[in-house]
Each structure stands twice: as structure tokens, then as C-alpha cells.
Amino acid sequence: MSELPLVAIVGRPNVGKSSLLNRIIGRREAIVEELPGVTRDRKEVEAEWVGRRFRLVDTGGWMPGGSALDEKVSRQSEQAIAEADALIVVADVTMGVTEEDARIADLLRQCTQPVFVVANKVDDPSREAAMWELLQLGLGNPFPVSALHGAGTGDLLDAVVAVLPDPDDDRDEEPTERGDDKVFAVALVGRPNVGKSTLFNRLIGEDRSVVHDMPGTTRDAIDTIVETPDGPIRFVDTAGMRRKSRIDEGTEYYSFVRALQAVDASDVALLVIDATESVTHQDQRLAERIDAAGCPIVIVLNKYELLDREQKEAVAYDLRQKLAFLGDSEVLRISALTGKNVHRLLPMLAGTIEGYHKRVPTRKVNDVVFAAQSAQPAPHGARVLYATQGATDPPTFTLFANKELPATYLRYIERKLREELQLGATPIKLRVRQRSN
């Protein structure tokens, strides 16, 4: 995706920027709710119009001079503006030109990129006359658009793609997202305010996610591909995950769903825990949810440098007692804020990535499975007759069995394959096919 032209959607809060992004790409990718400040991080996706592909980035509302969080969100918007090849500034036609709209226009008039003014919420012809008020922004004629219904987006996109650089370079290429399907994915998950976004920014080497000491700052799953000596890794920052019983806000519910989707789509999850609070009941529940998804876990104890000797011993005890079901999961003790020990993460993942591409001879697979069955036979006369590795990325094993194998027994076989084939935290997929003796 990195070589495609970039189009940034900017504007003050709650004018419909995320709705417009969703309309352009044809799916609900960005979280939308009738509240200001829902979008805080930059959300980048790939879009296509009349065969022309480009990157589209949604930004938080530009509100400089506000709170500390407003300032950080505004800097995200400004960085997107600086990197973009074209800019779409969204205004709410039902509100007219506000002071915030005028300030954004002052900023954009200093830009050299093409700027397109969107008069959003022109949901019926009676509102079209009001859009001409936006001429006073000094950014050209507005495009009447209804992000909710899709009206006017075609004319807007025709104009946008016409100014994008190198229009013929990517016509015959496969979309980058398809090419990235096999990129090793690592999701950062944890409770709100444990330091996930700080760690994410440290790993990717830029301030991509907004970091603030208020729980719930990250609302969506934000991902970036990082080139490493062991190949590309897709790091995904997710919203803080609380118990569903405590989620009473629509936006937070969708954030929770996106976080779970990110876990399900990832190859390894970094469970970030605030070491100063030790392992909480919610940390334990999250670990169970991730483990149930079949996603290997690396436990990351953040803020570890703040602990004294007695507290470190207490955390080690809690890990053994409350997260024992994770087996031999790796534990990394870091400070995301200062960067201490963060450099150890990539080498730790290197073995997992190597295992991700590993191909095991069929004879070795069967030796491991048959030895496991001899040590612990499956219940009710079920047994594996033959096993083979059918795919890599991640290693996928097909088991031919005479009867249905219980889920608990499959977990046992998976554990034995992981141990004997030295796959560590590498994800494993098992497929079972029943056939007669």
C-alpha cells in the first residue's frame, strides 16, 4: 500500500469524515457515531475508483488549542496533511461555516496539494443552495455530497483521481492488500491505558497512534507494516478491551468488536499488562479469549521498571497462578515509555516467524502424532490414522481420523506438535477429516 498515492480526509470534529471514508470504500471500516471526537488516530485503507487505486486516510477532528488530547489528535491530522497527495476537507452544510472550518481553511490554503471541499449532509436538493456559503473558505467550489446516502461521491472521486500522481503506474498490479495477505501479523491487546499505543509507536518508529493518559484513547484497530531483518511484520494497535458488561457506549462496543477481529486475524498477540497493577481479573479474561481464538500469546509486562523487588516477585507469582493455562508463553518485561528492553521483542518473534514458514516432512509429523496417541489415547476409540502438513503461513496440519476428535484432544495434539517440532509461539492450524479404517 505504501507506493500508492495518498488522499487525506480532514476537517473539524463530527462533520462526517469517517462516514465518507466508509462510503468510498463500500464497507464500515471506520467507526461512525453521532458524537464529536470518535476518530482520534489516522485510519488508512486502500480505495479504488474507475480502476485507479489510492490510499485513503481518515483523521481525527482538527482542534488545535484545545485539551492535550485535542492537540495530539490535531498533530495526527497535520501529519496526514503533510504526507498527502490530495486533500478532502469536509464541512457540514447544515451548520454553515464555523470558526473551526475557517481555521482549517487557513491551514489548507498554505498547502501545495490539490484541495477538494465537500459540503456533506446534502441529503436532499433543498440543501444544495446552502453549500455555496463554503466558497468563503477560499478553497474552490464545493462538492455537494451525502456520505450517508452516497449522493455526489462519484463526482468527487472523479475529480480526486484526476489529480493523483502517476495515474498509469499501478493499473496492471495486484492490489497491495492482496499481496500482504501473508504478512505476519502481531496484534497489541490489553486493558485500556496499559501502554499499547506507546509500545505500538515505539515498534513502528513514529507517532502513528495517539497516546494520552486517558483510558480509551484508541477507538479503532490501527495497523502498520514494518520491515525487519526477518521479513515484514504487520503490527496492529487495538482499543483497550473491557468486560462486555461494562461496555455501555456504542463507540466502545464497536471498538471492542474491532479488537476481537484484529486478534482473530493475527498470528501472534502481544498481551500488554500494566505491571504496576499486576495481573488483573480482566487481564486473565482477555488471555482466555485470545487463547480460545487459537492465537499464540507473548505476555508483555509494561512499566516493569517502576517495580521494586517485592513487587516483581508478586507479579511473577500472579503470572504462574492466573495465566498458567498459557503454558510456556514468552514473557517480556519492558518500559514502552523509555524503550527499555523493547529491542528484545523482534528477536523473540524471529523464531515464531521462522516457524510460520516452516515445512515439516510427513514422516516427522506422523511420528509426533503417533507418539502422542501412544502416550494419551483419544477417548471412545477415536484415533488419528494419518497426518500431513498441508500448508505453511501458518503451519496447517490435516489429521485423518476414524471418528470425531474432541476439542480437548485436538489441543493436546496441537501442543505436542508445537513442542516436538520446536514451533514455540508459532500459530498452528489443525484440520480433521474423518474416514473409515
C-alpha positions in Angstrom: 0.0 0.0 0.0 2.9 2.3 0.7 3.6 3.2 -3.0 0.0 4.3 -3.9 -1.0 8.0 -3.8 -2.4 9.2 -0.5 -5.6 11.1 -0.1 -6.3 12.6 3.3 -9.8 13.4 4.7 -9.7 16.3 7.1 -12.0 18.7 8.9 -13.3 19.7 12.3 -14.9 17.0 14.5 -18.3 15.4 13.7 -18.7 16.6 10.1 -18.8 13.1 8.6 -15.2 12.3 7.7 -15.4 8.6 8.8 -18.8 8.2 7.1 -17.3 9.5 3.8 -14.4 7.0 4.1 -16.8 4.2 4.6 -18.9 5.3 1.7 -15.9 5.5 -0.7 -14.6 2.0 0.2 -18.0 0.4 0.4 -17.8 -1.1 3.9 -17.8 0.0 7.5 -14.1 0.3 8.2 -14.0 3.4 10.3 -16.1 3.7 13.5 -19.0 6.2 13.0 -21.2 7.7 15.6 -23.0 11.0 16.1 -20.5 12.2 18.6 -17.5 14.5 18.2 -14.1 13.1 18.7 -14.9 9.4 17.8 -11.9 9.3 15.4 -8.6 10.0 17.1 -5.9 8.1 15.2 -5.2 8.1 11.5 -7.1 5.2 9.8 -5.5 4.3 6.5 -7.2 2.0 3.9 -6.9 1.2 0.2 -9.6 2.5 -2.1 -10.3 2.2 -5.8 -12.3 4.3 -8.3 -12.6 3.6 -12.0 -9.6 1.3 -11.9 -7.5 3.8 -10.1 -6.2 2.7 -6.7 -5.1 5.0 -3.9 -4.6 5.2 -0.1 -7.3 6.9 1.8 -6.7 8.1 5.4 -9.3 9.2 7.8 -8.1 11.7 10.5 -9.4 12.9 13.8 -11.1 16.3 14.1 -8.6 19.2 13.8 -8.9 21.2 17.0 -5.6 22.9 17.9 -5.6 25.0 21.1 -7.9 22.6 22.9 -7.0 19.9 25.5 -3.8 17.9 25.5 -5.6 15.1 23.7 -7.1 17.6 21.2 -3.6 18.8 20.4 -2.3 15.2 19.9 -5.2 14.4 17.6 -4.6 17.6 15.7 -1.0 16.8 15.1 -2.0 13.5 13.6 -4.2 15.4 11.2 -1.4 17.8 10.4 1.0 14.9 9.7 -1.6 13.3 7.3 -2.0 16.6 5.5 1.8 16.9 5.1 2.1 13.4 3.6 -1.0 13.5 1.3 -1.0 13.9 -2.5 -4.6 15.4 -2.3 -6.8 16.7 0.4 -10.5 16.4 1.0 -11.8 18.9 3.6 -15.3 18.0 4.9 -17.8 20.6 6.2 -21.3 20.2 7.5 -23.6 22.1 5.1 -26.3 22.2 7.8 -24.0 24.2 10.1 -22.6 26.7 7.6 -19.0 27.9 8.0 -17.9 27.7 11.6 -14.8 29.3 13.2 -13.1 25.9 13.2 -13.8 25.4 9.5 -12.3 28.8 8.8 -9.1 27.9 10.8 -8.7 24.7 8.9 -9.1 26.6 5.6 -6.4 29.0 6.7 -4.1 26.0 7.2 -5.0 24.3 3.9 -4.6 27.4 1.8 -0.9 27.2 2.6 -0.7 23.7 1.2 0.6 23.0 -2.4 -1.6 19.8 -2.8 -5.0 20.0 -4.6 -7.8 20.6 -2.0 -11.4 19.5 -2.5 -14.2 20.9 -0.4 -17.0 18.6 0.5 -20.3 20.0 1.5 -21.5 17.0 3.4 -25.1 16.1 4.5 -26.7 17.4 1.3 -29.2 14.7 1.8 -31.9 16.3 -0.4 -31.9 19.0 -3.1 -33.2 21.7 -0.8 -29.8 21.8 1.0 -27.8 22.4 -2.2 -28.2 26.2 -2.1 -26.6 26.3 1.4 -23.3 24.8 0.1 -22.3 28.0 -1.7 -21.6 29.5 1.7 -18.5 27.3 1.7 -17.0 29.5 -1.1 -15.8 31.9 1.6 -13.3 29.3 2.7 -11.3 30.2 -0.4 -10.6 26.6 -1.4 -12.7 26.4 -4.6 -16.2 25.2 -5.5 -17.7 22.7 -3.0 -18.9 19.3 -4.0 -22.4 18.5 -2.7 -22.2 15.1 -1.0 -24.3 12.9 1.2 -21.9 10.5 2.8 -24.9 8.8 4.4 -26.7 8.0 1.1 -23.7 8.2 -1.3 -25.0 11.0 -3.4 -22.3 13.1 -5.1 -19.4 10.9 -4.2 -18.9 9.8 -7.8 -18.3 13.4 -9.0 -15.9 14.0 -6.1 -13.9 10.9 -6.8 -13.7 11.7 -10.5 -12.1 15.0 -9.6 -9.8 13.5 -7.0 -8.3 10.7 -9.1 -7.7 13.1 -12.0 -5.1 15.0 -10.0 -3.3 12.0 -8.3 0.3 11.4 -9.5 1.4 8.7 -11.9 -2.1 7.5 -12.9 -0.8 4.6 -15.0 1.8 3.1 -12.7 -0.5 0.7 -10.8 -3.0 -0.3 -13.4 -1.6 -3.8 -14.0 -0.5 -4.5 -10.5 -2.4 -6.6 -8.0 -3.8 -4.6 -5.0 -1.3 -4.4 -2.3 -3.7 -5.7 0.3 -3.9 -9.0 -1.6 -0.1 -9.1 -1.7 0.1 -8.5 2.0 -2.3 -11.4 3.0 0.7 -13.5 4.0 2.4 -10.8 6.1 3.0 -12.0 9.6 0.5 -10.1 11.9 1.0 -9.1 15.5 -1.9 -7.6 17.5 -1.3 -5.5 20.6 -4.1 -6.1 23.0 -4.9 -5.3 26.6 -7.0 -3.3 29.0 -7.4 0.4 28.5 -4.5 2.6 29.4 -1.8 0.0 29.8 0.5 1.5 27.2 -0.4 -0.4 24.0 -0.3 2.7 21.8 3.0 3.9 23.3 4.5 0.4 22.5 3.0 0.5 19.1 4.6 3.8 18.2 7.9 2.6 19.6 7.8 -0.5 17.4 6.9 1.2 14.2 9.2 4.2 14.8 6.7 7.0 14.5 3.8 8.6 16.4 1.1 6.8 14.5 -1.4 6.2 17.3 -2.5 8.9 19.7 -1.0 8.4 23.2 -2.7 10.0 26.2 -3.2 9.1 29.8 -7.0 8.9 29.4 -8.4 5.3 29.1 -10.0 4.5 25.7 -7.9 6.9 23.5 -7.6 4.4 20.7 -11.0 3.7 19.2 -10.1 1.6 16.1 -7.6 -1.0 15.1 -4.6 0.8 13.5 -2.1 -1.3 11.6 1.3 -0.6 10.0 3.7 -2.9 8.2 7.3 -2.7 9.4 10.3 -4.1 7.5 12.5 -6.2 9.8 15.6 -8.3 9.2 13.3 -11.3 9.5 10.8 -10.0 6.9 7.8 -7.7 7.1 5.6 -7.7 10.2 2.2 -6.1 10.4 1.7 -4.5 13.9 -1.9 -3.8 14.8 -2.8 -1.5 17.7 -6.2 -2.1 19.2 -8.6 -0.4 21.5 -8.5 -1.2 25.2 -10.7 -4.2 25.9 -13.0 -4.2 28.9 -15.6 -6.7 30.0 -18.7 -6.6 27.8 -20.9 -5.9 30.8 -19.0 -2.6 31.3 -19.4 -1.5 27.7 -22.3 0.9 27.6 -21.2 3.2 24.8 -21.9 2.5 21.1 -18.5 3.6 20.0 -16.7 1.5 22.7 -18.8 -1.6 21.6 -17.6 -1.3 18.0 -14.0 -0.7 19.3 -14.3 -3.9 21.3 -15.6 -5.8 18.2 -12.7 -4.5 16.1 -10.2 -5.5 18.7 -11.5 -9.1 18.7 -11.5 -9.1 14.9 -7.8 -8.0 15.0 -7.0 -10.8 17.4 -8.8 -13.4 15.2 -6.9 -12.2 12.1 -3.4 -12.0 13.8 -0.8 -14.7 14.1 0.5 -13.6 17.5 -1.0 -11.4 20.2 1.1 -9.2 22.5 -0.9 -9.2 25.7 0.2 -5.9 27.3 -0.2 -5.8 31.1 0.4 -2.9 33.4 3.0 -4.4 35.7 2.2 -1.8 38.4 -1.2 -3.3 38.7 0.0 -7.0 38.3 -2.3 -9.5 36.6 -5.9 -8.4 37.0 -9.0 -10.4 36.6 -9.6 -8.6 33.3 -6.1 -9.5 32.0 -7.0 -13.1 32.8 -10.3 -12.9 30.9 -8.6 -11.3 27.9 -5.9 -14.0 27.9 -8.6 -16.7 27.9 -10.4 -15.0 25.0 -7.2 -14.8 22.9 -6.2 -18.3 23.8 -9.6 -19.6 22.7 -9.2 -17.9 19.3 -6.1 -20.1 18.8 -3.8 -17.1 18.8 -0.4 -17.6 20.5 0.4 -15.0 23.1 3.5 -13.1 24.2 3.0 -11.5 27.6 4.4 -8.0 27.8 4.8 -6.6 31.3 4.9 -2.8 30.7 6.1 -0.2 33.3 8.2 -3.0 34.8 11.0 -0.6 35.7 8.6 1.0 38.3 8.5 -2.1 40.5 10.6 -2.9 43.5 12.0 -6.3 44.2 9.0 -7.4 46.3 6.5 -6.2 43.6 8.4 -8.1 40.9 8.2 -11.3 42.9 4.4 -10.7 43.4 3.9 -10.2 39.6 5.9 -13.4 38.8 3.6 -15.3 41.3 0.5 -13.9 39.7 1.7 -14.9 36.2 2.2 -18.5 37.4 -1.2 -18.6 39.2 -3.5 -16.6 36.9 -2.1 -17.3 33.5 -0.9 -20.9 33.9 -3.2 -22.0 31.1 -1.0 -20.2 28.6 1.7 -22.8 29.2 5.2 -21.7 28.2 4.3 -18.3 26.6 7.1 -15.9 26.4 7.2 -13.1 28.9 8.9 -9.7 28.0 9.5 -7.1 30.7 9.7 -3.6 29.2 9.2 0.1 29.5 7.3 1.3 26.4 7.8 4.9 27.5 11.6 4.7 27.7 12.1 1.9 25.3 13.9 -0.4 27.8 14.0 -4.0 26.6 11.6 -3.3 23.6 14.5 -4.2 21.3 14.2 -7.8 22.6 10.7 -8.2 21.1 11.8 -8.7 17.4 14.4 -11.4 18.2 11.7 -13.1 20.3 9.3 -13.0 17.4 12.0 -14.1 14.9 11.7 -17.8 15.9 7.9 -17.6 15.6 8.2 -16.1 12.1 10.6 -18.8 11.1 8.2 -21.4 12.3 5.4 -19.6 10.5 7.1 -20.5 7.2 8.3 -24.0 8.3 7.6 -27.1 6.3 7.8 -30.4 8.2 8.3 -33.8 6.4 5.2 -36.0 6.6 7.1 -38.8 8.3 8.1 -36.5 11.2 4.5 -35.2 11.6 3.2 -38.8 11.9 6.0 -39.8 14.3 4.9 -36.9 16.6 1.2 -37.7 16.3 1.5 -41.4 16.9 3.8 -40.9 19.9 1.3 -38.5 21.4 -1.5 -41.1 20.8 0.5 -43.8 22.4 1.1 -41.7 25.5 -2.5 -40.4 25.7 -5.1 -42.2 23.5 -8.2 -40.3 22.4 -11.5 -41.2 24.2 -14.1 -43.6 22.7 -11.8 -45.4 20.4 -11.1 -42.3 18.2 -7.6 -42.1 16.7 -5.6 -40.4 14.0 -4.8 -42.7 11.2 -2.6 -40.4 9.2 -1.3 -36.8 9.4 0.4 -34.5 7.0 1.2 -30.8 6.7 -1.0 -29.2 4.0 0.2 -25.6 4.1 2.5 -23.1 5.6 1.9 -19.5 6.7 1.0 -20.7 9.3 1.7 -24.4 9.5 -1.5 -26.2 8.8 -1.8 -29.9 9.6 -4.5 -32.3 8.3 -5.4 -35.2 10.6 -7.3 -38.2 9.0 -9.3 -39.8 11.9 -11.7 -42.7 12.2 -14.0 -40.7 14.5 -14.6 -37.1 15.6 -11.8 -35.9 17.9 -12.8 -33.9 21.0 -11.6 -30.3 21.1 -9.6 -31.0 24.2 -7.8 -33.8 22.5 -7.0 -31.6 19.5 -5.5 -29.1 21.8 -3.3 -31.9 23.2 -2.2 -32.9 19.7 -1.5 -29.2 18.9 0.6 -28.8 22.0 2.6 -31.9 21.2 3.2 -30.7 17.6 4.3 -27.3 18.9 6.7 -28.9 21.4 8.2 -31.6 19.3 8.6 -29.5 16.1 10.0 -26.6 18.1 7.4 -24.2 16.9 7.3 -22.1 20.1 4.6 -19.4 19.8 4.0 -20.0 16.1 0.3 -20.4 15.4 -0.9 -23.8 14.2 -4.0 -24.8 12.4 -5.5 -28.3 12.6 -7.9 -29.7 10.1 -9.6 -33.0 10.8 -11.1 -35.3 8.1 -13.0 -38.4 9.1 -12.6 -41.7 7.1 -13.2 -45.3 7.9 -10.4 -47.6 8.9 
